């Protein structure tokens, strides 16, 4: 059957998408962009994949390589959820005026806690470390036996994350 240039580019793009997705879970596979061209980056990613999975290292995508790439991709899709590290570092402190995804996650956890426990107030989840968030953090820290503070440090974060995990395991 005839194989058009467009079909070839689509198949190469599909291969590149699979390899890119695999590279997110496996640092030994180089990250490549999806452009539909079987270029040097694609060849290097295929070689790294072949090397990792005990296939002949040719850089060509033969039938065995294709099947293995698809299987590994599907295994990643069907695996347990990945852990997500949200808090930047042990020394990081989230404080009044901060904005962004870490603040959003703190607020979302505090708000979720308020849905499970009556002695916590619901708060707005908006990514802005404002007075409402400060008050919720103060209450949380007090109830956890931590020193009074308006900030979220790694100790406070670990307790927030731990309580959140506990709620999702036990209280569902």
LINUR-V744919 format. One record per residue. PHI is phi in whole degrees, 0 to 359 (999 if undefined). OMEGA is omega in radians with two decimals (none if undefined). D_CENTER is the distance of its C-alpha to the mean C-alpha in whole Angstrom. Layout:
phi=PHI omega=OMEGA d_center=D_CENTER
phi=PHI omega=OMEGA d_center=D_CENTER
This chain:
phi=999 omega=-3.12 d_center=42
phi=292 omega=-3.06 d_center=41
phi=234 omega=-3.06 d_center=38
phi=285 omega=3.08 d_center=37
phi=300 omega=3.13 d_center=35
phi=296 omega=3.11 d_center=33
phi=297 omega=3.12 d_center=32
phi=299 omega=3.13 d_center=32
phi=298 omega=3.13 d_center=29
phi=295 omega=3.13 d_center=27
phi=292 omega=3.10 d_center=27
phi=295 omega=3.10 d_center=26
phi=299 omega=3.10 d_center=23
phi=297 omega=3.08 d_center=22
phi=302 omega=-3.13 d_center=22
phi=297 omega=3.10 d_center=20
phi=297 omega=3.11 d_center=17
phi=298 omega=-3.12 d_center=17
phi=297 omega=3.11 d_center=17
phi=298 omega=3.13 d_center=15
phi=299 omega=3.11 d_center=12
phi=298 omega=-3.12 d_center=14
phi=296 omega=3.10 d_center=13
phi=291 omega=-3.14 d_center=9
phi=256 omega=-3.03 d_center=10
phi=224 omega=-3.08 d_center=13
phi=293 omega=3.13 d_center=15
phi=283 omega=3.09 d_center=18
phi=261 omega=-3.12 d_center=18
phi=297 omega=3.07 d_center=18
phi=281 omega=-3.13 d_center=16
phi=233 omega=3.10 d_center=19
phi=270 omega=3.11 d_center=19
phi=270 omega=3.11 d_center=20
phi=226 omega=3.11 d_center=24
phi=79 omega=3.11 d_center=26
phi=249 omega=3.12 d_center=28
phi=277 omega=-3.04 d_center=28
phi=264 omega=-3.10 d_center=28
phi=299 omega=3.11 d_center=28
phi=298 omega=3.12 d_center=24
phi=295 omega=3.12 d_center=24
phi=300 omega=-3.14 d_center=27
phi=295 omega=3.11 d_center=25
phi=293 omega=3.10 d_center=22
phi=296 omega=3.11 d_center=24
phi=300 omega=3.13 d_center=26
phi=298 omega=3.11 d_center=23
phi=297 omega=-3.14 d_center=22
phi=300 omega=3.12 d_center=26
phi=299 omega=-3.11 d_center=26
phi=298 omega=-3.02 d_center=23
phi=254 omega=2.99 d_center=24
phi=70 omega=3.09 d_center=28
phi=263 omega=3.05 d_center=29
phi=303 omega=-3.05 d_center=32
phi=273 omega=-3.10 d_center=30
phi=244 omega=-3.03 d_center=32
phi=84 omega=3.08 d_center=29
phi=264 omega=3.13 d_center=31
phi=263 omega=3.06 d_center=29
phi=277 omega=-3.07 d_center=31
phi=299 omega=3.14 d_center=31
phi=295 omega=3.12 d_center=30
phi=295 omega=3.13 d_center=27
phi=302 omega=-3.12 d_center=26
phi=300 omega=-3.12 d_center=26
phi=293 omega=3.10 d_center=24
phi=299 omega=-3.14 d_center=21
phi=297 omega=3.14 d_center=21
phi=296 omega=3.13 d_center=21
phi=295 omega=3.09 d_center=18
phi=303 omega=-3.13 d_center=16
phi=296 omega=3.09 d_center=17
phi=300 omega=3.12 d_center=17
phi=294 omega=3.13 d_center=13
phi=295 omega=-3.06 d_center=13
phi=261 omega=-3.13 d_center=15
phi=279 omega=3.08 d_center=14
phi=301 omega=3.11 d_center=12
phi=303 omega=3.12 d_center=9
phi=285 omega=3.01 d_center=7
phi=286 omega=-3.12 d_center=7
phi=242 omega=3.09 d_center=5
phi=271 omega=-3.05 d_center=7
phi=258 omega=-3.05 d_center=9
phi=283 omega=-2.96 d_center=12
phi=301 omega=-3.10 d_center=13
phi=194 omega=3.13 d_center=16
phi=299 omega=-3.08 d_center=19
phi=269 omega=-3.09 d_center=21
phi=291 omega=3.08 d_center=19
phi=229 omega=3.07 d_center=21
phi=264 omega=-3.01 d_center=20
phi=220 omega=-3.13 d_center=24
phi=309 omega=3.12 d_center=26
phi=93 omega=3.11 d_center=25
phi=292 omega=3.09 d_center=22
phi=222 omega=3.02 d_center=20
phi=121 omega=-3.00 d_center=16
phi=293 omega=3.12 d_center=13
phi=296 omega=3.10 d_center=13
phi=297 omega=3.12 d_center=17
phi=303 omega=-3.13 d_center=15
phi=295 omega=3.10 d_center=13
phi=301 omega=-3.13 d_center=16
phi=297 omega=-3.13 d_center=18
phi=297 omega=3.12 d_center=17
phi=292 omega=3.11 d_center=17
phi=300 omega=3.13 d_center=20
phi=293 omega=3.11 d_center=21
phi=295 omega=3.08 d_center=20
phi=301 omega=-3.13 d_center=22
phi=295 omega=3.11 d_center=25
phi=284 omega=-3.10 d_center=25
phi=263 omega=-3.07 d_center=25
phi=237 omega=-3.08 d_center=28
phi=291 omega=-3.07 d_center=31
phi=270 omega=3.02 d_center=31
phi=234 omega=3.14 d_center=28
phi=270 omega=3.05 d_center=28
phi=294 omega=3.11 d_center=26
phi=229 omega=3.07 d_center=25
phi=286 omega=3.09 d_center=24
phi=252 omega=-3.04 d_center=20
phi=224 omega=3.11 d_center=20
phi=78 omega=3.13 d_center=18
phi=242 omega=-3.12 d_center=22
phi=282 omega=-3.01 d_center=23
phi=249 omega=-3.10 d_center=26
phi=300 omega=3.12 d_center=29
phi=299 omega=3.11 d_center=28
phi=292 omega=3.11 d_center=24
phi=303 omega=-3.14 d_center=27
phi=298 omega=3.12 d_center=29
phi=295 omega=3.10 d_center=26
phi=295 omega=3.11 d_center=25
phi=302 omega=-3.14 d_center=29
phi=297 omega=3.14 d_center=29
phi=300 omega=-3.13 d_center=26
phi=301 omega=3.14 d_center=27
phi=298 omega=-3.10 d_center=31
phi=291 omega=3.11 d_center=30
phi=266 omega=3.11 d_center=28
phi=77 omega=3.12 d_center=31
phi=268 omega=3.07 d_center=29
phi=301 omega=-3.13 d_center=31
phi=297 omega=3.11 d_center=32
phi=196 omega=3.08 d_center=29
phi=270 omega=-2.95 d_center=28
phi=257 omega=3.00 d_center=25
phi=248 omega=3.05 d_center=21
phi=258 omega=-3.08 d_center=21
phi=293 omega=3.10 d_center=19
phi=295 omega=3.12 d_center=22
phi=297 omega=3.11 d_center=21
phi=302 omega=-3.11 d_center=17
phi=299 omega=3.10 d_center=18
phi=290 omega=3.07 d_center=20
phi=300 omega=-3.12 d_center=18
phi=296 omega=3.13 d_center=15
phi=297 omega=3.12 d_center=18
phi=294 omega=3.12 d_center=20
phi=299 omega=3.10 d_center=17
phi=300 omega=3.13 d_center=16
phi=301 omega=-3.13 d_center=20
phi=300 omega=-3.10 d_center=21
phi=285 omega=3.09 d_center=18
phi=276 omega=-2.95 d_center=20
phi=267 omega=-2.93 d_center=23
phi=267 omega=-3.11 d_center=24
phi=284 omega=none d_center=23
